[in-house]
Amino acid sequence: MANIPKVKLPNAGGLEMPGLGLGTWSGTTPEQWTTSKPWILSALKSGYRLLDTAYGYGTEQYVGEAIRESGIPREEIFVITKLPWHHGRIVHESFERSLKALGTGYIDLWLMHFPIGMVYDNDDRDPKDAEGNYRLDDGVRFQDVWAEMEKVLASGKVSAIGVSNFSVKTLTALLETAKVVSVLNQVELHPYLAQEELRKWHEERGIVTCSYTSTVRGDPTVVELAQKYSVSPAQIILAWHVSRGVVPICKSSNAERQRDNINLPTLSAEDLARVSALDRYERLCNKIGPDGKMSGWTAEQLGW
Ligand SMILES: NC(=O)c1ccc[n+]([C@@H]2O[C@H](COP(=O)([O-])OP(=O)(O)OC[C@H]3O[C@@H](n4cnc5c(N)ncnc54)[C@H](OP(=O)(O)O)[C@@H]3O)[C@@H](O)[C@H]2O)c1
């Protein structure tokens, strides 16, 4: 795949994954989800071999269909999907639903999408009360959810398990009871939120750092570097991620931009340092709201 290196998952034996992937979030309505298949297919044709989906995205079915239509052997493609926050009490059933929707025979990597547990109500992906507050299920502990995910791992239908949106605090609490160490943590990470402490902490434990909302394309320094290297701002940032050993997930529904995003320049050490210097601990995607919470949890609970 272009000049994207493979990354080893130290906590999953000899398993390797592509060092950059395509995000497949495609809006919140079933109509938007159905539009994803053609651009997932075009990404596969361009050379992408890592696809990131989730039960909550509603795109698992289209990821599976695109893989089959591509004609690329299943084992050449690495599929990540995620257990949603409202499935903490139906972990095994949730896995079977994801596997059925994908139709891929097995899943390469299954992540707990959030450490937060929500109530299950008619499979509502975003359960909120009349006042708009998230309906937490306080009886669901992420340690118990993980123990069930470990049992699914033992079934052999998934090659590895990991987490998303965990911090040093929540991962430390998870590792206290886990039998299997998470192979990867997918978090918001970009030049404004470089997460160097978390990245190093992961590295010391063999946990791969994977980024979402990976690009901040409008930043003046990034735009200047893009002009210098005759590439797009997204390519500058993706090259920065790869240089740090971070696996960026980037979504593009445009074939040309998809191709750009896997053909990355090699930045000088000085220019990499300029991108790193943009860090200002700013979240752009999953932020703390005016109620002092992100999806029902405080910054303290999240370990942010
Ligand atoms: N684990 C989690 O909680 C979580 C949360 C958020 C996201 N994610 C995953 O991460 C993926 C990406 O997240 P994201 O959408 O927030 O961030 P992103 O990939 O950085 O941004 C996507 C946007 O960037 C545009 N884009 C991509 N490449 C471009 C380029 N070369 N030039 C100009 N524009 C470009 C896309 O537009 P076009 O499509 O028009 O190119 C799209 O609007 C999601 O699809 C999902 O798989 C995970």
The ligand as an SDF file (V2000), in Angstrom:
LIG
                    3D

 48 52  0  0  0  0  0  0  0  0999 V2000
  -13.2300    5.7150   18.0620 N   0  0  0  0  0  0  0  0  0  0  0  0
  -13.9630    6.8050   17.9930 C   0  0  0  0  0  0  0  0  0  0  0  0
  -14.6400    7.1960   18.9570 O   0  0  0  0  0  0  0  0  0  0  0  0
  -13.9590    7.6090   16.7170 C   0  0  0  0  0  0  0  0  0  0  0  0
  -14.4480    8.9280   16.7140 C   0  0  0  0  0  0  0  0  0  0  0  0
  -14.4150    9.6660   15.5150 C   0  0  0  0  0  0  0  0  0  0  0  0
  -13.9240    9.0690   14.3540 C   0  0  0  0  0  0  0  0  0  0  0  0
  -13.4620    7.7530   14.3820 N   0  0  0  0  0  0  0  0  0  0  0  0
  -12.9530    7.0970   13.1450 C   0  0  0  0  0  0  0  0  0  0  0  0
  -12.0170    7.9550   12.5370 O   0  0  0  0  0  0  0  0  0  0  0  0
  -12.4300    8.2360   11.1910 C   0  0  0  0  0  0  0  0  0  0  0  0
  -11.9870    9.6150   10.7720 C   0  0  0  0  0  0  0  0  0  0  0  0
  -12.4390   10.5920   11.6900 O   0  0  0  0  0  0  0  0  0  0  0  0
  -12.8640   12.0460   11.2960 P   0  0  0  0  0  0  0  0  0  0  0  0
  -13.8210   12.0250   10.1640 O   0  0  0  0  0  0  0  0  0  0  0  0
  -13.2640   12.7040   12.5670 O   0  0  0  0  0  0  0  0  0  0  0  0
  -11.4900   12.7680   10.8630 O   0  0  0  0  0  0  0  0  0  0  0  0
  -10.6770   12.9420    9.4980 P   0  0  0  0  0  0  0  0  0  0  0  0
  -10.5370   11.6500    8.8090 O   0  0  0  0  0  0  0  0  0  0  0  0
   -9.4300   13.6620    9.9060 O   0  0  0  0  0  0  0  0  0  0  0  0
  -11.5530   13.9440    8.6330 O   0  0  0  0  0  0  0  0  0  0  0  0
  -12.4520   13.5270    7.6560 C   0  0  0  0  0  0  0  0  0  0  0  0
  -12.7750   14.7250    6.7920 C   0  0  0  0  0  0  0  0  0  0  0  0
  -11.5760   15.1530    6.1600 O   0  0  0  0  0  0  0  0  0  0  0  0
  -11.7850   15.3060    4.7720 C   0  0  0  0  0  0  0  0  0  0  0  0
  -10.5150   14.9320    4.1110 N   0  0  0  0  0  0  0  0  0  0  0  0
   -9.8960   13.7230    4.1610 C   0  0  0  0  0  0  0  0  0  0  0  0
   -8.7450   13.7540    3.4560 N   0  0  0  0  0  0  0  0  0  0  0  0
   -8.6280   15.0080    2.9500 C   0  0  0  0  0  0  0  0  0  0  0  0
   -7.6690   15.6590    2.1460 C   0  0  0  0  0  0  0  0  0  0  0  0
   -6.5790   15.0120    1.7100 N   0  0  0  0  0  0  0  0  0  0  0  0
   -7.8810   16.9560    1.8280 N   0  0  0  0  0  0  0  0  0  0  0  0
   -8.9750   17.6170    2.2620 C   0  0  0  0  0  0  0  0  0  0  0  0
   -9.9110   17.0510    3.0190 N   0  0  0  0  0  0  0  0  0  0  0  0
   -9.7550   15.7590    3.3700 C   0  0  0  0  0  0  0  0  0  0  0  0
  -12.9350   14.4050    4.4370 C   0  0  0  0  0  0  0  0  0  0  0  0
  -13.6670   14.9330    3.3570 O   0  0  0  0  0  0  0  0  0  0  0  0
  -13.9440   14.0610    2.0130 P   0  0  0  0  0  0  0  0  0  0  0  0
  -14.6210   12.7950    2.4580 O   0  0  0  0  0  0  0  0  0  0  0  0
  -14.8090   14.9420    1.2020 O   0  0  0  0  0  0  0  0  0  0  0  0
  -12.5890   13.8060    1.4020 O   0  0  0  0  0  0  0  0  0  0  0  0
  -13.7750   14.4420    5.7130 C   0  0  0  0  0  0  0  0  0  0  0  0
  -14.6680   15.5260    5.6800 O   0  0  0  0  0  0  0  0  0  0  0  0
  -13.9520    8.0080   11.1920 C   0  0  0  0  0  0  0  0  0  0  0  0
  -14.4550    7.7230    9.9050 O   0  0  0  0  0  0  0  0  0  0  0  0
  -14.0330    6.8020   12.1170 C   0  0  0  0  0  0  0  0  0  0  0  0
  -13.6950    5.6220   11.3800 O   0  0  0  0  0  0  0  0  0  0  0  0
  -13.4550    7.0490   15.5510 C   0  0  0  0  0  0  0  0  0  0  0  0
  1  2  1  0
  2  3  2  0
  2  4  1  0
  4  5  1  0
  4 48  2  0
  5  6  2  0
  6  7  1  0
  7  8  2  0
  8  9  1  0
  8 48  1  0
  9 10  1  0
  9 46  1  0
 10 11  1  0
 11 12  1  0
 11 44  1  0
 12 13  1  0
 13 14  1  0
 14 15  2  0
 14 16  1  0
 14 17  1  0
 17 18  1  0
 18 19  2  0
 18 20  1  0
 18 21  1  0
 21 22  1  0
 22 23  1  0
 23 24  1  0
 23 42  1  0
 24 25  1  0
 25 26  1  0
 25 36  1  0
 26 27  1  0
 26 35  1  0
 27 28  2  0
 28 29  1  0
 29 30  1  0
 29 35  2  0
 30 31  1  0
 30 32  2  0
 32 33  1  0
 33 34  2  0
 34 35  1  0
 36 37  1  0
 36 42  1  0
 37 38  1  0
 38 39  2  0
 38 40  1  0
 38 41  1  0
 42 43  1  0
 44 45  1  0
 44 46  1  0
 46 47  1  0
M  CHG  2   8   1  16  -1
M  END
$$$$
